[in-house]
Every structure is written in C-alpha cells, then in structure tokens.
Amino acid sequence: HNTIKKPQAQGRRPICI
C-alpha cells in the first residue's frame, strides 16, 4: 500500500492506499 492520501466522496477521512 502506498502512502497516498486521497479524499473520499464525503471528504471527511483521507484514505491511504
């Protein structure tokens, strides 16, 4: 898993994938 933060649709929690 890469440490890239992408904002979700809601935009509350950034997910690291």
CNS distance restraints for C-alpha pairs under 8 A (distance, minus, plus):
assign (resid   1 and name CA) (resid  16 and name CA) 7.64 0.50 0.50
assign (resid   1 and name CA) (resid  17 and name CA) 5.15 0.50 0.50
assign (resid   2 and name CA) (resid  16 and name CA) 6.92 0.50 0.50
assign (resid   2 and name CA) (resid  17 and name CA) 5.29 0.50 0.50
assign (resid   3 and name CA) (resid  16 and name CA) 5.45 0.50 0.50
assign (resid   3 and name CA) (resid  17 and name CA) 6.18 0.50 0.50
assign (resid   4 and name CA) (resid  15 and name CA) 7.79 0.50 0.50
assign (resid   4 and name CA) (resid  16 and name CA) 5.19 0.50 0.50
assign (resid   4 and name CA) (resid  17 and name CA) 5.89 0.50 0.50
assign (resid   5 and name CA) (resid  14 and name CA) 5.52 0.50 0.50
assign (resid   5 and name CA) (resid  15 and name CA) 5.39 0.50 0.50
assign (resid   5 and name CA) (resid  16 and name CA) 4.70 0.50 0.50
assign (resid   5 and name CA) (resid  17 and name CA) 7.06 0.50 0.50
assign (resid   6 and name CA) (resid  14 and name CA) 5.45 0.50 0.50
assign (resid   6 and name CA) (resid  15 and name CA) 5.52 0.50 0.50
assign (resid   6 and name CA) (resid  16 and name CA) 6.60 0.50 0.50
assign (resid   6 and name CA) (resid  17 and name CA) 7.87 0.50 0.50
assign (resid   7 and name CA) (resid  11 and name CA) 5.17 0.50 0.50
assign (resid   7 and name CA) (resid  12 and name CA) 7.53 0.50 0.50
assign (resid   7 and name CA) (resid  13 and name CA) 6.72 0.50 0.50
assign (resid   7 and name CA) (resid  14 and name CA) 4.60 0.50 0.50
assign (resid   7 and name CA) (resid  15 and name CA) 6.46 0.50 0.50
assign (resid   8 and name CA) (resid  12 and name CA) 7.12 0.50 0.50
assign (resid   8 and name CA) (resid  13 and name CA) 6.68 0.50 0.50
assign (resid   8 and name CA) (resid  14 and name CA) 6.24 0.50 0.50
assign (resid   8 and name CA) (resid  15 and name CA) 7.00 0.50 0.50
